[in-house]
């Protein structure tokens, strides 16, 4: 589920979807904008699996759990690097 494997295609793995989220997250944005941008990005790829909102939220939750994104008010922002 988190990583691709025998039964999970690479574009369906949460870590891959998280990469898509981070690639469209150049500035703070509300979840709805990120959702639209990720869907647009995936629509440009041939043979891309459909992405449900639930799977998108799971991926966003994973990113928050590994400190890759933070919630600032009502916007999602890339997390600052910890040293």
N, C-alpha and C positions, 0 to 999 in steps of 0.2 A: 504494500500500500504506500509506504513512504518512498521506497526505492523500487525501480523496475525489477521485474523478475519473470518467472515462468508464466504467471497468469496475469501480470500487469504490464501493459505496453509502456514504453518509455514516456510517451506523451501523456499518459494517464497517471503516472507516479506523482505523488504530492511534491516531491522535491523538484521535479521538472516544471510543474505548474508554479511552484514558488519562484523558480528562475524566471518564468514569464512575468510574474508579478513584479519582481525586482527590476526587470528590464524596462517596464513601463512606469516605474515609480521614480521619476527624476526629481520630483518636487512633492511636497505634501499634497495629498489628495483624499477626498472622501471615498469610502468603499465603493459607492455606485460608479464613480468615474474609473476606478481601477478595474472594476468588473467589466465595464464597457470596453476599456482599452485592451484588456487581456482577451476578451472575446474577439475583438477586431484583429488582434495580432494572430490568434490561432486560426482565424478564418482565412488568412493569407497563405497558410501552410497546406500543401497537398496531403491528403489522407490523414488529417488531424481528427482525433476522436472528439465527439461532442463533450462539452464541459458543462456540468450541472453547477448550479449556484452552491449546492451543499459541498461539492468537491472543492470548489473555489474557496469557500470559507474554511474548510479543513486545512487547505494549504496555507491560507493566511494565518490560521491558528498555529500551524507548525512554524512558520516564520517568526511569529511572536514568541513561541516557546524557546526557540534557539537564539533569541535576541537579534534577529535580522531586521525587524521592523518594530516601531513603537507607535503608540496611540498618543497623539497630542491634540487634545480637545476632541473634535469630531473628524480629524484627519489622520491618515496613516503616513508615517514618515520613515525613511530608512534609518536604522539605528546607527548611532555613532560607534565607531570602533573602540573596543575596550583594549587597553594595553596592560 
